Every structure is written in C-alpha cells, then in structure tokens.
C-alpha cells in the first residue's frame, strides 16, 4: 500500500478516535492493522521527530507559524528552575469528617434476593 494512503488512514483514525480495527475499508486506506503497523514502523524510524524539526524550520520562514498562540506543556518541557517550595496545606476542619465508606451501625443490612 502506498505511504500516502497509509498516512491518510492513520490521520483518519487519530482524528476520529475510532479503533484501528474499525477503519472502513471503503475509504481506500487499507486495513486498520496495516495503518497501525506503518505508524509503528515510522515511529521506530524517527519519521515523526524529523517531520517536526522540518516543519519548525520551514514554517517560520514562510510566515506560517504564529508563536503568539504557542503553549508550553510542562509534561514535555522540563522547568529550568523550581519555584518556591509551598507549605503543606492546613486542614480547615476542627474534627475529622465522617467516613463515607463504612457504616456506623453494628450490622450492615442484607437483601434477601433469590
């Protein structure tokens, strides 16, 4: 199957959120398993990382990248310095709250369903 068709199938699955095995054959993207294997192979080969770098190099020179709308996600970018250490949160309650998982009665009731 041509790479372009596999890429379209991969993008379709990622965009719609359907499971790989439900990729419609009528769309001409091949089977979901074929697209999934191609995605895994391209990932292993570093295709996505190289594509990302290429886009970051090409788009700014063509005024196609608007950095004013960029967001840094702390799960992907490590903070250079840590902020001030916060004090532990203090409890505002004078007494402990009642447990919602245990009963205060001696016996729990049992239903006699047959």
Buried (B, 14 or more C-beta within 10 A) or exposed (E): EEEEBBBBBBEBBEEEEEEBEEBEEEEEBBBBEBBBBBBEEBEEEEBEEEEEEEEEEEEEEEEEEEEEEEEEEEEEEEEEEEEEEEEEEEEEEEEEEEEEEEEEEEEEEEEEEE
